């Protein structure tokens, strides 16, 4: 059977292809530019490469047109369109039964292990080398010496090489205090197309060890939110920022039980369909944490502004643009530090989030939870930085910040 012949019947998901979320990464091969299609979930464990001219064809893979109709629209042979669709499907890059089978196999493997494997932190080396690296970064970063007890913090999800000093500054108050009973990590959905807020029953492994899933908290969330809270659990595999926070805790306090949740920013403006919505999540987790008692550390893992050609802007970032970005960033951070979630979200929406801040939903949820559980808490900015992600004609930046919510120490 010729699987690239459009006249031969094809499965519906191949004949009317819909591309799953992928990262398109330009790279060089034998002196030629090619585009690598990276699957954030790494379902097939392979990266597919396509020529740059095929990108226009991929943009039609939305599940709306058949391969024949795509060929007609592009004035391209439909055999070529089908050939690309078949190749994508083999690697699970199209929505449909192939991807679903690979997802099921991936999730089964993760559930058997009981935790996500190290991803963003595996480059730190073994546990002793990794611990030494974290300690070294702490030693090179000034302790902000905030007064009180930390109950929540904001830290980047950017790589350690670009953001270690901001990580260290934000985590210093936690390091110098007593160990929390549990940690709740919230982050944005970079690759998720799930229906709502996504939780996971899995723990998280880092280069320093495994933070087990917080079974007590998960049991209460299961009772309140049901199975829909976990229906997009595999999306967590693509969110490296949640893992990136834990070594800064493990270095001093060990493997604290963890609960992680992904909060898509789009849910600030859209209904959650049949998934868990924002207020349902806030109510469930605040009630559960109150019921459990003890000391919970709430962590938001996200970067802030994205500026420059890498993120769709027409011009490279220059010094004037850096100043403009920092001014707007500090305005929005000021709203965040005020601790009022609604005012913060409205400030971001005022200019339609022109700087493409990520994690707005997670930050808003953190403000709400902190205010509900610790009305006496106050947020303080520890550090702010603009990290270069490209230079020259493509000069682009991502801004990051560290902030901590403190409550007065009990006598």
Secondary structure, DSSP 8 states (H G I E B T S, - for coil): --TT-TTS---HHHHT-BB---EEEEEEETTEEEEEEE-TT-SSS--EEEEGGGHHHHTT-BSSS-HHHHHHHHT--HHHHHHHHHHHHHTT-BSSHHHHHHHHHHHHHHHHHTEE---TTGGG-SHHHHHHHHHHHHHTS-----SSEEEEEEE--S-HHHHHHHHHHHHHHHHTS---SEEEEEE--SS---SSBEE-S-EEEETTEEE-B-HHHHHHHHHHH-GGGGTTGGGGGG-HHHHHHHHHHHHHH----EEEEE--GGGGTS--TTSB-HHHHHHHHHHHHHHH-S-EEEEEE----EEEGGGT-SS---HHHHHHHHHHHHHHHHHHHHT-HHHHHHHHHTTTSTT--S-HHHHHHHHHHHHHH-TT-EEEEEEEEEEEEE-GGG-EEEEEEEEEEEE----
